[in-house]
Amino acid sequence: MGVLWSRRALVTFFAAFAVAACDVNVSNGEFNVGLASGRATDEWTREYAIAAGGRLTVKNVNGTITLESAGAGGKTRVRAERIARATSDESAKELLQKITIDESVMPDVVRLETRAPSGWRSGQHEVKYFVAVPPGVMVEARTTNGGVTMVGLANEVDVSTVNGGIKGERLSGPVQARTTNGGVHVRMDGMTRDGVRLSTVNGGVSLELPGNARADISAHATNGGIHTDNLDLTVRDQSHRRLDATLNGGGGHVELSATNGGIRLSGR
């Protein structure tokens, strides 16, 4: 009996140790790994003269992406904070050298993609991108574990994540934003004919429009309600989970979708 209890105690001890030694969390779009105390960081910076009408693509795995305006006539600027965690500082420094960012640079297209070794023996990594783009450059941003933030952009943007939320402030260009686990919250300062498309599976969607925006609106919530506020809508079809309407006679297409969560559409 004593041997049996000793084995049980050992199993309990090592299970608790394993949980404490590898605590992985994704919260508010931040990817955090409590693997060990070893840590190393550095910064990777670039500038690109992308032609008007060109495209920037950023593909990440673990970490956030922040997009903002660089102002008219400026270059596209990218700053990436690379973070490595391992069982010791030396191991983290060794891992940091293996975290690379692949570049494909052409006059009208720039593609960036995070590359890092996989497997628990390699520790954990995170890359945070901070991107400033001038007007006229289309931006495509993808990450798996992390959130996406957009501020002050008139650009066409297409962003997505799997585990993380998406936020947009003071946007005025065409916007596509989608996530699986997280909310999508966007405030527009203007609308284009190409419109806004926001979707999530597990989370809510909110969109704020200027009161004078012209839009054709389609919203659908599978397990959640749809709420509107401070908008003079002409409703064509409406139920608790579906809305088909126009705003100020119609215009840019607005498509909102949530599977497990509600939708809020408001004006100002």
N, C-alpha and C positions, 0 to 999 in steps of 0.2 A: 504493500500500500504506500509506503514511504517513497519507493522508487517511482510509482505511478504519479503521485502528487508532485514529485520533483520534475518529472517530464512535463506535466501540465504547467508548472510554474515557468519552466524554461520556454515553452511555446508561447505563453502569455507575454513573457518578457521580450522575446525577440519580435513578436507581432507588434507590441507597443513601440519597440525601437524602430521597426521598419516604417510605421506610420509617422513617427516623429521625424525620421530622417529624410522622408520624401513627401513633403506636404505641397501639393500642387493646387494653385488657386487661380481662377480667372475672375476678376472683380472690377467692375466699372471700366472694362476695356483694357485693364492692366493684367499682364501675365506674370505671376509671381511663383517662384519655386523655392521652398525652404529645404533645399537638398543638404547643404552644409555651409560652413562659414567661409570657404574659399571664394574669392570674387576678384574679377579683373574687368576693366572697362577701357575703351578708347573711342575716338571719334573718326568718322570717315566723311569727308566733305568733297563736293564737286559743284562745278558751275557748267551749264550748257546753254549754248545759243540756239535754241530750238526755233525753227522758222515758224512764222504765223501760220496757223492751220495745222501745225504739227501735233505730235502726241508724245506724252510721257506715260510710261507704264511702270508701276512699282509693285512687286510681288514679295510679300513677306510671309513668315510662318508664325513665329512667336514675337509679338510686340505690336505696338500701336503705330498708326500713320496719321500725321497731322498735316493738313494742306491749308495754305493761305496764299493771299495775293502778293506778288512781287512788285506790282505797279507796272504801269505801261512802259514799254521800251526796255525793261530790265531783262536780265538773264534768269533762267530757271536755276534755283539754288537747292541743293540737297545736303542735309546734314543727317548722318545716321549715328546714333549712339549704340555701340555694340557692347553687350554685357555677357560675361561668362561666369558660371557658378560651378564649383566642383568641391572635392573633399579638402582641398588646400589651395592657398593662393598660387602656388607654383603650378598645380594642375589646371587652375582656372586660366592662368596666363598661357599655358600650352594650348588649351581649348580655344582661347580668344584668337590665336593665330590661324585657327582652322575655320573661323567664321568669315566667309568672304561675301562680297557683293559683286555679282557678275554684271558687267556693263556691255550693252550693245548700243553703239552711238552712230547715228546717221544724221544728216542735216535736218530731217523733219521727224525723226522717230528716235526716242531714247528709251531703252528698256533696262530696268534694274531688277535683280532677283537675288534674294538672300540664299546663300548656300552654307550649310553647317552639317557636321557629322551627326549621325543618329545613334541611338542606343544609350542605355543608362551608364555604361562605362565611360562615355564621353562627357558626362555632366549635363548641364542644361544651359541653354542660350536664349538671349532675347535681343532683338534689334528694334530700336525706336527711330522711326523716320520723321524728319521735319522738312517739309517741302514748300518752297515758295515759287509760284509760277506766274508769269505775266499773262494778261488777257490774250486770248487767241490760241492758247495751247490746251488741247484736250487732255484730261487727266484720267487715267485708269489706275485704281489702287485696290489691291487685294491683300488680305491677311487672314490667317486661320485663327490664332489665339490672340486677340487684341481688338481694340476699338479703332474707329476712324473718326477724325474730327475735321470739319471743313469750316473755314472762316473767311468771309469777305470775298468770295469768288464769283466772278462773272463768267467763268469758264464752263464748258461742258464737262461734267464729271460723272464717272461711273465707278462706284465703290462697293465693296462687299467684304464681309467677314463671316466666320462661322460661329465663334464664341466671343462675342463682344457687341457693344452697342455702337450706334452711328449717330453723330450729332452734326448739325449744320446751322450756321448763323450767318445772316446777311448775304445770302446767296441770290444770284439773279440770272444764272445760266441754266441750261437743261441739266436735270439731276436724275440719276438712277442710283438707288441705295438699297441694299438688301443684306439681311443677316439671318442666321438660323436661331441662335440663342442670344437674344438681346433686344433692346428697343431701338426704334428709329425716330429721331426727333429733329425736325428741320424747320427753320424760319426763313422764308423767302422775302427779299426786298423787291423782287420783280419777277415777271413771268415771260417766257418765250413760247413760240408756237410748239416747240419740242417738249415742253412741259416737265412734269415731275412724276417719277415712279418710285414709290417707297414700299418695301415689303419686309415682313418678318414671320417666322414660324412661332417662336416662343418669346413673346414680348408685345409691347404696344407700339402703335404708330401715331405720331402727332405731326401736323403740318399747320403752320401759320402763314397766311397770305396777306398781302396788302388789300385793303378794302376795295381798291379800284382794279384789281387783277381781273382779267378775262380768262375763264377756264371752263372746260368740260370735265366734270368730276365723276369718277367711278370708284366706289369704295366697297370693300367686302371684308367682313369679320366672321370667321367660322365659329369660334367660341368666344364671343365678346360683343359688346355693343358699339354703336357708332354715334358720336356726339358732335354736334356743330354749334358754333357760337359766333355771334357778331358778323355773320355773312348773310347777304341778301341773295339767297339761292332760289332758282326756279327749279322745283323738284319734278322730275319725270317719273321716278319710281323710288319708293322708300319703305324700308322695314327696319326692325331693330338691328339687323345684321347686313343690310345692303342699302346703298345710296347711289342714285343716278340723277345728276342734276347739272345745271349750268350756273355760272357766276358771271354777272354782267354781260349776258348775251352769249357767252361761250368764247372759247379761244384755245389756249394751250391745254393739252390733255393732262389731267391729274389722275393717277391710278394709285390707290392705297389698298394694301392687303395685309391682313393679320390672321393667323390661324388660331393661336392660343393667346388672345389679348385683344384689347379694345383699340378703337381708332378715334382720334379727336381732330377735327378740322375747325380752325378758327381764323378770324380776321382781325385787323387792327386799323 
